[in-house]
Amino acid sequence: MSSQSDPVDVAVVGGGAAGLMAALWAARAGARVVLLEGSRAPGLKILISGGGRCNILPSASDESDFYTSGSRHVLARLFRTWSLERVREFFEKELQIPLVLEEETGKLFPEWQRAVPVRDRLVEAVQQAGAQVLVPWRVEKLERSGEGFLLKSSEGAELRAARVILASGGASVPNTGSDGAGYEMARRLGHSLLAPYPALVPLTTADEELTGLAGIALPVRWRALLHGKVMEERVRELLFTHRGFSGPAVLDASHWAVRDRAVLEVAWGALAPEEWEEHWQSRGRREAAKGVGDLLPRRLAEILVRRARLREDYRIGDMTRAQRDVLLRVLCAFPLPVNGNEGFRVAEVTGGGIPIGEVNPSTLESRKTPGLYLCGEILDVIGRIGGYNFLWAWVTGRLAGESAARPLRAPVRA
């Protein structure tokens, strides 16, 4: 394909979840669309999602499930453009992908519990709508050219487009093609950049006693504390690993620790002080480690009792009020000793990116460069684990695609 012979209406840069959705809806709206994916195939990140099962959507959601440094009003406005119910209907009725609920997590998976058919049906829908999918076509340069844009590939090919949708993702799991290249493209076209960081990422620790608990999982109530203020608090499961901490609780909380260096406190077992007190009322002669181990994994209980400076055989009924208060703080307000994270290599998403204040919330068109649209992970929005980031990709991909396909001011001239 060359710029001289085949200009297009809309070029979509990136063939992930947001890019596929953008190409589909732009083509459905009648635009001549080319989807450019630099990897060997589109949707590689879709294939590894949900452990290969593809957690397409959450079963319930609102804007509180997402974080942005920008306006939460804008965030809520964007989600109103395509409700969760309508997105689910699209997948089930239009793409014929029946979804089933995993009740313990609230996640929605394809009935066949495999990601490959989800990716394949999305690609088929894009092609059936009339869009052309080019792989591998890695965009090395994106620049303004007359009334439109000129895109150049790493192999020297050129393409002209009236409008461009930047759906290039973030920098997480780079072996799927998300290498952060889109940030520089956006920056060269006038956008600012909030420093990207790994989010939904396991955290590390130097505490060998805790890494010795690798494989143990339990519910916790976690809270992120910044300058003593609780920024967020939720109940989810924490998993000890050989290098630190993971599981839904830690992945959800990780952005506070990575970006803001916030303190992460946990209440083990998601139990409140009064619940421990009630449990101990009739167990005064029970040894402390056993009294804690009634409700927590034994090995963890032994460590926590030692951290409270108690002997494991110390009886619950013999504790002074001060000793009991120390133990309750260890059980209900334990600061995780975090010293780092596992990085972009394993992070599920990328935080930071292009501020949402730099796009029009009605269209996702750039406020810096008319004709440029941004969607998906490249924008400064992250969701909790559980299909929320896919929801963001589907919603913003559709809005960018439909908006970019609206009647152009003039035909593109080669």
N, C-alpha and C positions, 0 to 999 in steps of 0.2 A: 504494500500500500504506500503511495507517495502523496506528498502534499499537493503536487501539481494536478493529479488526476482524480483524486477522490476525497474532497473535503467532506466532513460530516457535521451534523447539527450538534451532537453531544458526544464528547469523549469522556468515558468513566475511567479514572486511574485507580486501579485496585479491584481485584476480583474476589474479595472476601464477602462476608455477610452483607455489609452495607453497600458495597459496590454492585453485587448481584441484584440486590433489591432496587438500587438506583437505576441500573440499566434496564431492568424489567419494566419499571413504571414509566421511564422516559420513552422506551420503545412503544409501550402500550398507548402512550399519548400521541404517537405519530411521528416522533423524531427519528432521524437516522442516527443510530447509536452504535458506537464501537466501545467494547469493554477491553481494556488493556491490563493484562495480568503478567507480572514479571516472573512468576514461578512457572513450573512445568504444567500446572493445572490450577484452575480457580478453586477457591473454597478449601484450601488445605487446613486452615484453622478450624473450619467447621468439622472436618473429619476427626480431629482429636478432642473435640469438646465433649464434656460429660463422660470422660473415659472411653470415648469412641461410640457412646450411645446417643450423643447430641441432645443436650438439654435445651430444647428449642425456645421455651418460654417459662416464666414463673406462672403459677396459677392465680396469683393476685399481686397487685403492685400499685404503688403510688410514688410521688416524687421523693418521699422520704427514704426510698430504697436506693437513692442515687446521691452522689456527691459531686459538687462543682464549686469552684471558687467564684463563679459568676452568679447571676441572678436566679434564685429559685423560682421566681415568678415566670421567667423565660423558660425554665426547665418544665414547669407544669404546663405552660402554654404549648410547648412542643409535643408533649405526650397527649394532649387533647386532640392533636391532628389525626391520630389513629389509635383508638382505644385498644386496650389489651384484648377485649372480647372480639373486636373486629380483626385484629391480627391473628388470633387463634382461628377465627372463621376462615380467613384467607388460607392458612396452611391446611386446614381440614377439608374445606369445600373446594377451593380452587386448585390447590396442589395435590389434593387427595392423599394427605399425610395424616392418618388418624393419630391423635395424641392421647396418651394415657397419663394419669396422675400418679406420681410416687407420693403416697400420702404422708409418709414420715418427713419428707422434705418440702412438699408443696411444689415440686418441679414437674414440668410437663415434658415427656419424652415421646418420640415416635413409637407407635405400637410395636414395630418390629425391633426396637432397641438397637438400632444401627444408624450410624451417621451417614454412611455412603449414599443410601437412597435419598436422603434429605438434600445433600449437595447436588446429586445428579438431577433431581427434579427441579431444583432452582435453576441450574444451568440450562436444562431443557426448556423451561418456561421462558428464560431470557432469549434463547435462540428462536423459539416458536413465535415470540413477540416481534421478531425481525431484527434483533440486535446481533451484531457480529462480535464474536469472542476471539481475541487474538492472544495466544500463549506460545512461547514466552515472549512478551513484548514489554521490556522493562523501560519505563520512562526515565531517562537520564536528565532531560532538560524540559522545562515547561516555561514558556514565555509568551508575553503579549505579542501579537502580530496583526497589525491593522485593526479590524473590528473584532477579531477573534483571537485564537491562540495557536501557537506552533508547539508541537510536541516532538521530541527527538528521542529515539531509542538508543540503547547501549550498542546496538548493531549498526547504527547509522541510518535507520529508517526515519522518515518524517511523516507527520500527520497534522493536518490543519483541522481545527474544530471551531465552531461558533461559540460553544460553551464547554466548560470543563467541570466535571464533578470530581473532586479530590476525595477519594475513599480509600486512601492508601494505608489506613490503620496506624498503629503506634509502633512500638519497638519491642513488644513482648513476643516470645517464642520466635526469634528471628529466622529459624530454619523453615518456617512456613511462609516466608516472604515479608514479614512485618519487620523491616529494618530501620524504620524511622525516616526514610528518605523524603516522605511527603512533607515533613516539617520544614525542611529547607526549601522545598518548592513553594510552600505557602509564605515563608518568610521573604523569599525573593519577590513575591507578588504583593508585599506590603504588610503582611501580618506580623504581629508580635508572637512570642512563644513563651509559654509558661514551662519551665524546665521539666521535661518528661521524667517520670520515675516509675519503677515497677510497683504495681498494685495487685491485689489478690495474690500475694506472694508469701511463701513460707518465711518465717523469721528464724534467725540463728541465735545461739547462746554459747557462752563459754562455760556454763554451769554443768560440769560433768555428772553431777548427781541427778540432774533433771534429764539430760540426754540418755542416761542409763534407763530411763523409763520408756524408751522408744517402743512404739506399738500400742501403748495404752491410750485409750480415748475416753473422754467423759464430757458431759455437759458442763458448761461454765456460764456464769453471767460476766461478760466482759464490759469494761468501760475504758474509754480513752480520756485521759486527763491532760489538759494543757494549761499550765500555770494554775493548777489546782481546780480548774473548771471542767466538769464532765461534758465532753463534746458529743459523745454518742455512747449508748449502752444497749446491749442486746444479749439474748440467751441463745447460744449455739454450742456445737461440739468442738472441743479442742483435742488435737492429736499430738502426742509427743513423738518426735523423730530423732534420728541419730545425730542430727545437727541442731535441733531446736524444737520449734513449734509449728504446727500446721492445723488442718481441719477448718471447717467453715468459720468458726469463731475467729481464729487468727487471720485467715485470709480476708475476712470482712474488715477486721480491725487494722490490718497491716498498713493501709495508706496513712493512717494517723502517725504510726511509728516511723515510717519511711520519710514522709514529707515533712512532718512537723516535729519529729523526735518526741512525740507525746508519750507519756507513761501509760502502759497498758496494765490495768489491774484486773484480776479475775477473782470471782467467788467460786471456789471449787464445788462441783455438783450443783451449781446455780442455787445454792442454799443461803438463806439470810441468817444473821446471828440468832434471831429468835427461834428459827427452826433447829439450829444446833442446840440451843438452850433447852428446848422442849425435848429433843431426843435424849439429852443427858440427864433429865430430871429423875428418871427411874434407874439410872445406870451409874450411880455414884461410886460403886465398888469396882467398876470396870476400869481396866487399864487405859490410859489416854490413847495409845496407839490403836487399841481395839475399839475404843469408843468413837474414834474418828474413822477407823477402817470399816465400821458398820455401814457407812454411807459412801465411802470413797474406796478406790482400789487400795489394797493393803500396802503395797510398796510406796505409793504416794503418801498415804496416811503416815507411815513411819517417818518419811522425810519431813513432812509438815510439822509433826510433833517435835522433831529435833530442831527445826527452824524456830519453833516457839520457845526453845531453850528448856524443854521438858524432857525428863527421862521417859522412855516408851512405857515403862512399867508404873509410872506415876498414876495414882488413881484419880479419876475425875472428881470424886467428892472431896479430895484433899487439896484441890487447886484453890489458891487464894483468888480473890476478885481480880487482882492485877494479872496473875498468871492466866486466868480465864480470858481476860480482855486481850492479852497478847496472842493467845491461841486463836481467838475469834478473828483478830486482824489478819493472821496468817491464812486462815481458812476463807475469809470473806473479802479481803482487800490485799491480795498477794500481787506485788508488782513483778511482772514477768521480766527476768533479767536478759533483755534483748541486746545483742551487740551488732546486729546486721541483718541482712536478708539474702535470699537466694538469687536475686537479680533478675534481669530481663529474660534470661534463658528459660526460666520456668514460670515467670509471672504470667497470670492469665490475661491481664490487661495492662495498659499503660495509663498512668495518671498524667496530669498536666496536658500540654498541647496548645491548640489554638483556643483562645478565650471565646466563650459563646457570645460575649458581647460584640464580637467582631463579625457576626453574621446576622442577617435579618431573620428574626424568629418566625416570620410568616413564610419564608421561602428557603432559608439557609443559604441565600446568596451572600457572598462576601461584601462587607461594607467597605473594603479596601480596593477590591478589583471587581468591577461589574462583569458578570458573565462567568465568574468562578463560584462554585458551590462546594460546601464542605459537609461531610456527614460521617457518622460512625466514630470510631476510636480516636481519630485525629483531633477531635474536639475535646475540650476540657470537661469531660463528664465520665464518671465511672459508676457502675452499679455494684450491688452486692453479688456474691456468688449465688447461682441458682437460676440462670437464664435471663437475668436482668440486663446484662450487657448485650445479649442477642436482641432483646426487646428494643434497646436503644439503637442498635444497628438497623433493625427492620423499620422502625418508625422514621428515623432520620434519612435512611436510604430512600424510602418511598417519597418523602417530602422533597428531598433534593431532586430526585428523578422527575417527578411531575412538574416541579417548578422550572427546572432547566429546559424542559420540553415545551414550555409555553411559546406561543408564536414569536419567532425571532424578528428583530427590527428590520433586518435586511439579509439577503442571502450572503453566504460566505463567498468571497472571491479568492480564487487560487492565485 
